[in-house]
Amino acid sequence: MASQGLENAESIEQIKETIKAEVLISGLGLEDITVEDIDDDMPLFDGGLGLDSVEAVQILVSLEQLYGIGFDGVSVERQIEIFQSVGQLAQFVYDHGAHRS
């Protein structure tokens, strides 16, 4: 999958910025924070941004729409790891092709 359309592939830093700006701030309506307020390793849930399970589903849908990646076949345990932070999400997207749809 990673070999398809390499010219359209994003760097991991670009993916982090997209997740922060488009998925979290714009997509979830977190308008009281900026991209700079979100550290790559900041927890998305407990003690960090304080997101909930509904917002986790919205993030998942946004990533599927933006990058065409799915979470089918990814264990619940692995999904919990992936959704820990922007850095973890970005790494998952990057590892699965990082092609904007």
C-alpha positions as CSV (number, residue, x, y, z in Angstrom):
1,M,0.0,0.0,0.0
2,A,2.8,2.4,0.9
3,S,4.3,2.2,-2.6
4,Q,1.2,3.6,-4.3
5,G,1.4,7.2,-5.3
6,L,4.5,8.1,-3.3
7,E,4.4,11.6,-4.9
8,N,1.2,12.2,-2.9
9,A,2.6,10.8,0.4
10,E,2.8,13.2,3.3
11,S,5.6,13.4,5.8
12,I,4.8,12.4,9.4
13,E,5.1,16.1,10.4
14,Q,2.5,17.0,7.8
15,I,0.2,14.3,9.0
16,K,0.5,15.6,12.6
17,E,-0.3,19.1,11.5
18,T,-3.4,17.8,9.6
19,I,-4.6,15.8,12.5
20,K,-4.3,18.7,14.8
21,A,-5.8,21.4,12.5
22,E,-8.3,19.5,10.4
23,V,-9.3,16.4,12.5
24,L,-9.1,17.8,16.1
25,I,-9.6,21.5,16.0
26,S,-11.8,21.9,13.0
27,G,-13.4,18.5,12.9
28,L,-14.3,18.3,16.6
29,G,-14.9,22.1,17.0
30,L,-12.1,22.6,19.5
31,E,-11.9,26.3,18.7
32,D,-10.6,27.4,22.0
33,I,-7.2,25.8,21.3
34,T,-4.6,26.1,18.6
35,V,-2.3,23.7,16.8
36,E,0.6,24.9,19.0
37,D,-1.4,24.0,22.1
38,I,-1.5,20.3,21.1
39,D,1.8,18.5,21.9
40,D,2.4,15.4,19.7
41,D,2.6,13.2,22.8
42,M,-0.3,14.9,24.7
43,P,-2.9,12.3,25.7
44,L,-6.1,12.7,23.7
45,F,-8.3,11.4,26.5
46,D,-7.6,11.1,30.2
47,G,-5.7,14.2,31.5
48,G,-4.9,15.6,28.0
49,L,-7.4,17.0,25.7
50,G,-10.2,15.2,27.6
51,L,-11.9,13.7,24.5
52,D,-14.6,11.1,24.8
53,S,-15.6,7.9,23.0
54,V,-17.9,9.8,20.6
55,E,-15.0,12.1,19.6
56,A,-12.8,9.0,19.1
57,V,-15.3,7.7,16.6
58,Q,-15.3,11.1,14.8
59,I,-11.5,11.0,14.7
60,L,-11.6,7.5,13.2
61,V,-14.2,8.6,10.5
62,S,-12.1,11.7,9.7
63,L,-9.0,9.7,9.2
64,E,-10.8,7.2,7.0
65,Q,-12.2,10.1,4.9
66,L,-8.9,12.1,4.7
67,Y,-6.5,9.2,4.1
68,G,-8.6,6.3,3.0
69,I,-7.3,4.1,5.8
70,G,-9.5,1.8,7.8
71,F,-9.3,0.2,11.2
72,D,-10.8,-3.1,10.2
73,G,-8.7,-6.0,11.4
74,V,-7.0,-3.7,14.0
75,S,-7.4,-5.2,17.5
76,V,-9.2,-3.1,20.2
77,E,-5.9,-3.2,22.2
78,R,-4.0,-1.8,19.2
79,Q,-6.7,0.9,18.6
80,I,-6.3,2.0,22.2
81,E,-2.6,2.4,21.6
82,I,-3.1,4.3,18.3
83,F,-5.6,6.7,19.9
84,Q,-3.3,7.7,22.7
85,S,-1.9,10.8,21.0
86,V,-1.5,12.8,17.8
87,G,2.0,11.2,17.4
88,Q,0.6,7.7,17.6
89,L,-2.3,8.5,15.2
90,A,0.2,10.1,12.8
91,Q,2.5,7.1,12.9
92,F,-0.4,4.7,12.1
93,V,-1.5,6.9,9.2
94,Y,2.1,7.2,7.9
95,D,2.7,3.4,8.2
96,H,-0.5,2.8,6.2
97,G,0.4,5.0,3.2
98,A,-0.5,8.6,4.2
99,H,-2.2,9.4,1.0
100,R,-4.8,12.2,1.1
101,S,-8.1,11.1,-0.5
